[in-house]
């Protein structure tokens, strides 16, 4: 594809990141499917693990969704035995935390994430994707 003057179109970081994000989400979703886990459920489990006792409101803020959506998702996670609400009473603040099964599933998912990261950003990956991963790691290094 070229512009009217024959030069390549300008590179849009937004489009590049969006395209790569869709590829990552597709790869990760397929890899997590055998665990009966979606990228969204993985995100909720990760937030709950990172902030034991987290509230529904905080989970909604962290995941960028509505509180009602989080209530439904957490209800499904409770039914699956992955999380528990230590204070599930109307009018009381919730204290959502992972169960041992939820912790086990999250650990299995973390191994899969490592495999997907290696496939998409590791030594055999496209050099541009490797550079992008290095930049992201450097930006978020503690």
QUIUR-V160275 format. One record per residue. SS is DSSP state (alpha for helix, beta for strand, coil for the rest). PSI is psi in degrees with one decimal (999 if undefined). BURIAL is # if it has 24 or more other ideal C-beta (glycine too) atoms within 12 Angstrom, else .. Layout:
SS,PSI,BURIAL  SS,PSI,BURIAL
This chain:
coil,135.1,.  coil,163.9,.  coil,178.9,.  coil,-31.4,.  coil,6.1,.  coil,-3.2,.  coil,158.5,.  coil,151.9,.  coil,155.6,.  coil,148.6,.  coil,128.2,.  coil,115.1,.  alpha,-36.0,.  alpha,-45.2,.  alpha,-40.1,.  alpha,-48.0,.  alpha,-42.0,.  alpha,-44.0,.  alpha,-45.9,.  alpha,-38.9,.  alpha,-40.3,.  alpha,-39.6,.  alpha,-44.7,.  alpha,-45.5,#  alpha,-39.3,.  alpha,-47.7,.  alpha,-45.7,#  alpha,-42.4,#  alpha,-43.6,#  alpha,-38.5,.  alpha,-31.6,#  alpha,-18.2,#  alpha,-41.6,.  alpha,-20.5,.  alpha,3.1,#  coil,44.4,.  coil,135.3,#  coil,167.6,.  alpha,-38.5,#  alpha,-47.4,#  alpha,-38.2,#  alpha,-44.7,#  alpha,-44.6,#  alpha,-44.8,#  alpha,-40.9,#  alpha,-43.2,#  alpha,-42.5,#  alpha,-39.3,#  alpha,-38.9,#  alpha,-28.2,.  coil,75.7,.  coil,137.3,.  coil,11.9,.  beta,148.7,#  coil,164.6,#  alpha,-40.3,#  alpha,-43.9,.  alpha,-40.4,#  alpha,-41.1,#  alpha,-43.6,#  alpha,-46.2,.  alpha,-34.7,.  alpha,-4.8,#  coil,32.4,.  coil,173.7,.  coil,150.6,.  alpha,-41.1,.  alpha,-38.8,.  alpha,-39.7,.  alpha,-40.3,#  alpha,-46.7,.  alpha,-44.2,.  alpha,-42.5,#  alpha,-37.7,#  alpha,-42.0,.  alpha,-38.8,.  alpha,-36.6,#  alpha,-46.6,#  alpha,-32.0,.  coil,-4.5,.  coil,18.7,.  coil,-27.1,#  beta,164.8,#  beta,151.8,#  beta,105.1,#  coil,-5.4,.  coil,49.9,.  coil,71.6,.  coil,139.8,.  coil,133.3,.  coil,-6.3,.  coil,147.8,.  coil,138.6,.  coil,155.4,#  coil,83.5,.  beta,133.4,#  beta,159.8,#  beta,147.7,#  coil,175.5,#  alpha,-35.2,.  alpha,-40.4,.  alpha,-39.7,#  alpha,-42.3,.  alpha,-44.1,.  alpha,-41.4,#  alpha,-39.6,#  alpha,-41.7,.  alpha,-40.7,.  alpha,-38.5,#  alpha,-36.5,.  alpha,-41.6,.  alpha,-40.8,#  alpha,-42.2,#  alpha,-40.6,.  alpha,-42.6,.  alpha,-43.7,#  alpha,-43.9,#  alpha,-42.3,.  alpha,-42.1,.  alpha,-26.6,#  alpha,1.4,#  coil,-168.0,.  coil,-29.4,.  coil,-0.1,.  coil,169.1,.  coil,132.8,.  alpha,-34.4,.  alpha,-40.7,.  alpha,-36.5,#  alpha,-43.9,.  alpha,-40.6,.  alpha,-43.8,#  alpha,-42.4,#  alpha,-41.3,.  alpha,-43.5,.  alpha,-45.0,.  alpha,-42.7,.  alpha,-39.8,.  alpha,-30.8,.  coil,10.1,.  coil,143.5,.  coil,999,.
